[in-house]
Amino acid sequence: MLRNIPNCVSPDLMHALMSMGHGDEIVFADADFPGADNSRRLIRADGVDTETLLNAVLPLFPLDTFGKSPVLAMDCSAWGDNPESYSRFGKVVKRYFDRFEDFEYLDRSSLYGAASEAYAVVVTGEADGNIILRKGIVMQAT
């Protein structure tokens, strides 16, 4: 047992986070996401919403500072508006990564393709909303 690790961070999730390198991606998918068909490593977080997981993971997880945005989301505008969950997710990301401005949006097919190539897919208990975090480097204090 370790101290100060949130209960929602399972041993499988902690192992994935620790094993990822710079540029690797992790998907936090909603409960409807076809994770078994679109992942190399599937991690279940049933009953845990994405906002809770982001608040647990982002203090530990450096986001990538190279490129357009280190946080990607599925563009749902073809079905109407993007889910309200994206507003909640964005506020959490901004709390831990002040450079965050907006998600990079991917169409459904592109997001599924990215999920298939991601280091891991975490299927959550979230009702809707799929996002991807790209890991950055840990800056060492000198």
C-alpha positions as CSV (number, residue, x, y, z in Angstrom):
1,M,0.0,0.0,0.0
2,L,1.2,3.5,-0.8
3,R,0.2,6.8,0.8
4,N,-1.5,9.7,-1.0
5,I,-2.5,7.7,-4.1
6,P,-6.2,8.4,-4.8
7,N,-8.4,5.3,-4.5
8,C,-9.6,5.7,-8.1
9,V,-6.1,5.1,-9.4
10,S,-5.9,1.4,-9.7
11,P,-2.7,-0.6,-9.7
12,D,-3.2,-1.2,-13.5
13,L,-3.6,2.6,-14.1
14,M,-0.6,3.4,-11.9
15,H,1.5,0.9,-13.8
16,A,0.5,2.4,-17.1
17,L,1.2,5.9,-16.0
18,M,4.6,4.9,-14.7
19,S,5.5,3.0,-17.9
20,M,4.5,5.7,-20.4
21,G,7.2,7.8,-22.0
22,H,7.3,11.2,-23.5
23,G,4.8,11.5,-26.3
24,D,2.8,8.4,-25.3
25,E,-0.9,8.9,-25.1
26,I,-3.6,7.6,-22.7
27,V,-7.3,7.7,-23.5
28,F,-10.0,8.3,-20.9
29,A,-13.1,7.0,-22.6
30,D,-16.7,7.0,-21.7
31,A,-18.6,3.9,-20.7
32,D,-19.9,3.3,-24.2
33,F,-16.4,3.3,-25.8
34,P,-15.6,0.1,-27.6
35,G,-12.3,-0.3,-25.6
36,A,-11.8,-4.0,-26.3
37,D,-11.7,-3.4,-30.0
38,N,-9.7,-0.1,-29.9
39,S,-6.9,-0.5,-27.5
40,R,-3.5,-2.2,-26.9
41,R,-3.9,-2.1,-23.1
42,L,-7.4,-1.9,-21.7
43,I,-7.9,-0.6,-18.1
44,R,-11.3,-0.6,-16.5
45,A,-12.4,2.2,-14.2
46,D,-16.1,1.3,-14.0
47,G,-18.1,3.6,-11.8
48,V,-15.4,6.4,-11.8
49,D,-16.1,9.5,-13.8
50,T,-13.4,11.1,-16.0
51,E,-13.3,14.3,-14.0
52,T,-12.4,12.4,-10.8
53,L,-9.7,10.5,-12.7
54,L,-8.2,13.7,-14.2
55,N,-8.0,15.3,-10.8
56,A,-6.2,12.2,-9.5
57,V,-3.9,11.7,-12.5
58,L,-2.9,15.2,-13.6
59,P,-0.9,16.1,-10.5
60,L,1.3,13.1,-11.3
61,F,1.3,13.4,-15.1
62,P,3.2,16.0,-17.1
63,L,1.4,17.1,-20.2
64,D,3.3,17.5,-23.5
65,T,4.5,21.0,-24.2
66,F,5.3,20.3,-27.9
67,G,2.7,20.6,-30.6
68,K,-0.8,22.0,-30.8
69,S,-2.4,20.6,-27.7
70,P,-1.6,17.8,-25.3
71,V,-5.3,17.0,-24.8
72,L,-7.4,15.7,-27.6
73,A,-11.2,15.1,-27.6
74,M,-13.7,13.5,-29.9
75,D,-15.6,16.1,-32.0
76,C,-19.3,15.4,-31.4
77,S,-20.6,18.4,-33.3
78,A,-21.9,16.2,-36.1
79,W,-24.6,15.0,-33.6
80,G,-25.2,18.5,-32.1
81,D,-23.1,20.2,-29.5
82,N,-20.1,18.7,-27.8
83,P,-20.9,17.1,-24.5
84,E,-21.1,19.3,-21.4
85,S,-18.5,17.1,-19.9
86,Y,-15.8,18.7,-22.1
87,S,-16.3,22.0,-20.2
88,R,-15.7,20.1,-16.9
89,F,-12.7,18.3,-18.3
90,G,-11.2,21.5,-19.6
91,K,-11.5,23.2,-16.2
92,V,-9.6,20.3,-14.6
93,V,-6.9,20.3,-17.3
94,K,-6.5,24.1,-16.9
95,R,-6.1,23.8,-13.1
96,Y,-3.0,21.6,-13.6
97,F,-1.7,22.9,-17.0
98,D,-2.1,26.6,-17.2
99,R,-1.1,26.7,-20.9
100,F,-4.2,24.7,-21.8
101,E,-6.5,26.7,-24.2
102,D,-8.7,24.1,-25.8
103,F,-8.8,20.5,-27.0
104,E,-7.5,19.4,-30.3
105,Y,-10.7,17.8,-31.8
106,L,-10.6,14.6,-33.8
107,D,-13.5,13.1,-35.7
108,R,-14.8,9.8,-34.4
109,S,-12.9,7.6,-36.8
110,S,-9.6,9.5,-36.1
111,L,-10.1,9.2,-32.3
112,Y,-10.7,5.5,-32.5
113,G,-7.6,5.2,-34.6
114,A,-5.6,7.2,-32.1
115,A,-7.0,5.1,-29.3
116,S,-5.8,1.9,-31.0
117,E,-2.3,3.4,-31.1
118,A,-2.4,4.8,-27.6
119,Y,-0.4,3.4,-24.7
120,A,-3.6,2.5,-22.8
121,V,-7.3,3.1,-22.9
122,V,-9.1,3.6,-19.6
123,V,-12.8,2.9,-19.9
124,T,-14.5,5.0,-17.2
125,G,-18.0,5.3,-15.9
126,E,-18.5,8.6,-17.6
127,A,-21.8,9.0,-19.5
128,D,-20.2,10.8,-22.5
129,G,-16.9,12.3,-23.6
130,N,-13.7,10.8,-24.8
131,I,-10.3,12.5,-24.3
132,I,-6.7,11.7,-24.9
133,L,-3.7,13.0,-22.8
134,R,-0.3,13.2,-24.3
135,K,2.5,12.7,-21.8
136,G,5.3,15.3,-21.6
137,I,8.7,15.2,-19.9
138,V,9.4,15.5,-16.2
139,M,11.5,18.6,-15.8
140,Q,14.3,18.0,-13.2
141,A,15.1,20.7,-10.7
142,T,18.7,21.7,-10.9
